[in-house]
Amino acid sequence: MDFFKRETRIDFMAHRLWAALLTFALIALAVGLLSLRGLNFGLDFTGGTLVEVGYSQAVELDRIRSALEAGGYSDAVVQNFGTARDVLIRLAPDAGEGDALSNAVLEVLRADNADAELRRVEFVGPQVGEELTEKGGLALLYALAGILIYVAFRFEYRFAIGAVAAVVHDVVITLGIFAGIGMTFDLTVLAALLAVIGYSLNDTIVVFDRIRENFIRMRKGSAVEVTNRSINQMLPRTVVTSLTTLLVLLALFLVGGELIRGFALALIIGVVVGTYSSIYVAGSAALALGVSKEDLIPPPKEGEDAEDERP
């Protein structure tokens, strides 16, 4: 526990070039996965019917797919839901809707396996799904625009660009991982992404606050030295906050159930990459743009007010 009681002396900025190369590589990989594989959008965004079916014993998904294809539902998406005994079946909007569709699907499955039991049915129209997709994307853009304006007014425009770069990094990496593993992207994951933006921004703002204070206090230190000192001062707080948050999220991911698993995973990824970006992306971007003491130290007062403050 001595680590949390003393200020470390890690030279983070000495490795900022390698960190920048790693960052660009991860973003390129994430963009590539998004371009090639895309996100596995859930029912909230695509529209259609979702049917959850339970069995008394584990079943093979290929067998269920074959039964549905024989019954006329060749485009159905079949996947396990938590355990090998629970199955989710997603049908396109043109397959039908309501009780008639769910009963027809259940009859097809029971013809193959009499143990099939209907657990849940959800329907979302294609127009609603399209509207949610549009509004979800706009929510992310509005959040980034608000961050840019807020940080620019509170600190300086170079810090604002660094903060937005860190947030964009976190969101893109999280989306890339979801595209890579094929996990369903639904409204809960979108909510987690917005929470990731807030978490990442909070860490970045705390570091920027300390950098601004140290620029005023450390008259002889360079911009790199001030940034290093500030990150080291905030490192114990960042580590404790991230670890405690991860413990809760891991518990939700492991035992919280399938419905909340995507939400928890998105936040776990966001906390990890958000901690990294607060150290290397935000601060490094501000340094690369040439931030200096003169940009943050308030100018000396002039005129009568300045004369009144003379000893």
C-alpha positions in Angstrom: 0.0 0.0 0.0 3.0 2.3 0.1 2.5 3.0 -3.6 -0.7 4.9 -2.8 1.1 7.1 -0.1 4.0 8.5 -2.1 4.4 10.3 -5.4 5.9 8.2 -8.1 8.7 9.3 -10.5 7.7 7.6 -13.7 8.8 9.3 -16.9 5.6 8.7 -18.9 6.2 11.3 -21.6 9.6 9.7 -22.5 7.6 6.9 -24.1 4.9 9.1 -25.7 6.2 8.4 -29.3 5.9 4.6 -28.8 2.5 5.2 -27.1 1.4 7.2 -30.2 2.4 4.4 -32.5 0.5 1.9 -30.4 -2.5 4.2 -30.3 -2.5 4.6 -34.1 -2.1 0.9 -34.6 -5.0 0.1 -32.2 -7.3 2.7 -33.9 -6.4 1.3 -37.4 -7.2 -2.2 -36.2 -10.5 -1.1 -34.7 -11.5 0.8 -37.8 -10.5 -2.2 -39.9 -12.7 -4.5 -37.9 -15.6 -2.1 -38.1 -15.2 -1.8 -41.8 -14.8 -5.5 -42.5 -17.0 -7.1 -39.9 -19.2 -4.3 -38.7 -21.2 -4.2 -35.5 -23.7 -7.0 -34.7 -26.6 -4.6 -34.1 -29.3 -5.9 -31.8 -33.0 -5.8 -32.3 -33.2 -2.2 -30.9 -31.5 -1.0 -34.1 -32.3 -3.5 -36.8 -36.0 -4.1 -36.0 -37.7 -7.5 -36.2 -38.8 -10.1 -33.7 -36.7 -11.7 -30.9 -37.8 -15.1 -29.6 -36.2 -16.6 -26.5 -36.6 -20.4 -26.2 -35.5 -22.7 -23.3 -34.7 -26.4 -23.3 -34.4 -28.9 -20.5 -31.0 -30.0 -21.8 -28.2 -28.4 -23.9 -29.1 -28.2 -27.6 -27.0 -27.8 -30.8 -27.5 -24.5 -32.6 -27.0 -26.1 -36.0 -29.9 -28.4 -35.4 -32.1 -25.5 -34.5 -31.0 -23.6 -37.6 -31.8 -26.6 -39.8 -35.2 -26.9 -38.2 -36.0 -23.2 -38.8 -34.7 -23.3 -42.3 -37.0 -26.3 -43.1 -39.9 -24.4 -41.6 -39.3 -21.4 -43.9 -37.2 -19.2 -41.6 -33.9 -19.4 -43.4 -32.8 -15.9 -42.4 -33.2 -16.4 -38.7 -30.2 -15.6 -36.5 -29.7 -18.2 -33.7 -27.4 -17.9 -30.7 -27.1 -19.1 -27.2 -28.3 -16.8 -24.4 -26.3 -17.3 -21.3 -26.3 -21.1 -21.2 -26.4 -23.9 -23.8 -30.0 -24.6 -22.8 -31.3 -21.1 -23.6 -31.5 -19.9 -27.3 -32.2 -16.5 -28.8 -33.8 -16.4 -32.3 -33.8 -13.1 -34.2 -36.1 -12.8 -37.2 -36.2 -10.0 -39.8 -39.2 -7.6 -39.8 -40.6 -9.1 -43.0 -41.0 -12.5 -41.3 -44.0 -11.3 -39.5 -44.8 -10.1 -35.9 -46.7 -10.7 -32.8 -48.1 -13.9 -31.3 -48.7 -15.5 -34.6 -45.0 -15.4 -35.5 -43.8 -16.6 -32.1 -46.3 -19.5 -32.1 -45.4 -20.5 -35.6 -41.7 -20.6 -34.6 -42.4 -22.5 -31.5 -44.4 -25.1 -33.4 -41.4 -25.6 -35.8 -39.0 -26.0 -32.9 -41.3 -28.4 -31.0 -41.7 -30.5 -34.1 -37.9 -31.1 -33.9 -37.7 -31.1 -30.0 -40.7 -31.3 -27.8 -38.8 -29.8 -24.9 -38.8 -26.3 -26.5 -40.4 -23.8 -24.2 -41.2 -20.1 -25.1 -39.6 -17.7 -22.6 -39.9 -14.3 -24.2 -41.0 -12.4 -27.3 -40.0 -8.9 -28.4 -40.9 -7.0 -31.5 -39.4 -3.7 -32.8 -40.6 -2.2 -36.1 -38.0 -1.2 -38.7 -38.9 2.4 -38.5 -38.3 2.5 -34.8 -34.9 0.7 -35.2 -33.8 3.2 -37.8 -34.8 6.1 -35.6 -32.9 4.7 -32.7 -29.8 4.2 -34.8 -29.9 7.8 -36.0 -30.5 9.3 -32.5 -27.8 7.0 -31.0 -25.2 8.3 -33.4 -26.3 11.9 -32.8 -26.1 11.4 -29.1 -22.4 10.4 -29.4 -21.6 13.4 -31.7 -23.4 15.9 -29.4 -21.4 14.5 -26.4 -18.1 15.0 -28.3 -19.1 18.5 -29.4 -20.1 19.5 -25.8 -16.8 18.2 -24.5 -14.8 20.2 -27.0 -16.6 23.4 -26.1 -16.5 22.8 -22.3 -12.7 22.0 -22.2 -11.9 24.9 -24.6 -13.6 27.4 -22.2 -12.3 25.9 -19.0 -8.7 25.3 -20.1 -7.3 26.0 -23.6 -8.2 24.8 -27.1 -5.1 22.5 -27.2 -6.3 20.7 -24.1 -9.8 20.6 -25.7 -8.4 18.8 -28.8 -6.5 16.4 -26.5 -9.6 15.6 -24.5 -11.7 14.9 -27.5 -8.9 12.8 -29.1 -8.8 10.7 -25.9 -12.6 10.2 -25.9 -12.7 9.3 -29.6 -9.9 6.9 -29.0 -11.8 5.2 -26.2 -15.1 4.9 -28.2 -13.4 3.6 -31.4 -11.4 1.0 -29.5 -14.5 -0.2 -27.7 -16.5 -0.4 -30.9 -13.6 -2.2 -32.6 -13.5 -4.9 -29.9 -17.3 -5.4 -30.1 -17.0 -5.8 -33.9 -14.1 -8.2 -33.5 -15.8 -10.5 -31.0 -19.3 -10.2 -32.6 -21.1 -9.3 -29.4 -24.6 -7.8 -29.8 -24.6 -4.0 -29.9 -27.9 -2.8 -28.4 -29.2 0.2 -26.4 -27.5 -0.9 -23.2 -24.1 -0.9 -25.0 -24.8 2.5 -26.4 -25.6 3.7 -22.9 -22.3 2.2 -21.7 -20.4 4.1 -24.5 -21.9 7.4 -23.2 -20.8 6.4 -19.7 -17.3 5.6 -21.0 -17.2 9.2 -22.5 -18.0 10.6 -19.1 -15.5 8.4 -17.2 -12.7 9.1 -19.7 -13.4 12.9 -19.6 -13.5 12.9 -15.8 -10.0 11.3 -15.6 -8.7 13.7 -18.3 -10.1 16.8 -16.6 -8.5 15.8 -13.3 -5.1 15.5 -15.0 -5.5 18.8 -16.9 -6.5 20.6 -13.6 -3.2 19.4 -12.0 -1.2 20.3 -15.1 -2.6 23.9 -15.0 -1.8 24.2 -11.3 1.8 22.9 -11.8 2.3 25.2 -14.7 1.8 28.1 -12.3 3.8 26.6 -9.4 6.7 25.1 -11.3 8.3 28.2 -12.9 11.4 26.4 -14.1 10.0 23.2 -15.4 9.4 22.5 -19.1 6.0 21.5 -20.4 7.0 17.8 -20.6 8.3 17.9 -16.9 5.1 19.6 -15.7 3.0 17.0 -17.5 5.0 14.1 -16.1 4.8 15.5 -12.6 1.1 16.0 -12.9 0.4 12.5 -14.1 2.5 11.0 -11.3 0.7 13.1 -8.7 -2.7 11.8 -10.0 -1.6 8.2 -10.6 -2.5 6.7 -7.2 -6.0 8.2 -7.5 -6.4 7.0 -11.0 -5.3 3.4 -10.1 -7.6 3.2 -7.1 -10.6 4.5 -9.0 -10.0 2.3 -12.0 -9.4 -0.9 -9.9 -12.5 -0.4 -7.7 -14.7 0.3 -10.8 -13.3 -2.7 -12.5 -14.1 -5.0 -9.5 -17.8 -3.9 -9.7 -17.9 -4.3 -13.5 -16.3 -7.7 -13.4 -18.9 -8.9 -10.9 -21.7 -7.6 -13.3 -20.1 -9.3 -16.3 -19.6 -12.6 -14.6 -22.8 -13.0 -12.5 -25.1 -10.2 -13.8 -26.8 -12.3 -16.4 -26.8 -12.1 -20.2 -28.9 -9.0 -20.5 -26.3 -6.8 -18.8 -23.2 -8.6 -20.1 -22.7 -6.3 -23.1 -23.2 -3.2 -20.9 -20.6 -4.4 -18.4 -18.1 -5.5 -21.1 -18.3 -2.1 -22.8 -17.6 -0.3 -19.5 -14.7 -2.7 -18.7 -13.0 -1.9 -22.0 -13.8 1.8 -21.5 -12.2 1.9 -18.1 -9.0 0.2 -19.3 -8.5 2.2 -22.4 -9.8 5.4 -20.7 -7.1 5.2 -18.1 -4.5 4.7 -20.8 -5.8 7.6 -22.9 -5.9 10.0 -19.9 -2.2 9.4 -19.5 -0.9 9.1 -23.1 -3.5 10.4 -25.5 -4.8 13.6 -23.9 -1.6 14.9 -22.5 0.6 13.8 -25.4 -1.8 15.5 -27.9 -1.7 18.8 -25.9 2.1 18.7 -25.9 2.2 17.8 -29.6 0.1 20.9 -30.3 2.6 23.1 -28.4 0.9 23.9 -25.2 3.1 26.0 -22.9 3.0 27.9 -19.6 2.1 31.2 -21.4 -1.1 29.6 -22.5 -2.3 28.8 -19.0 -0.7 31.4 -16.7 -3.0 34.4 -16.4 -1.4 37.6 -17.7 -0.3 40.2 -15.1 -2.8 43.0 -14.2 -2.2 46.4 -15.6 -3.2 49.9 -14.5 -4.5 50.9 -11.2 -5.4 47.4 -10.0 -1.8 46.3 -10.5 -0.4 49.4 -8.7 -2.7 48.8 -5.8 -1.3 45.3 -5.4 2.3 46.5 -5.1 3.8 46.2 -1.6 
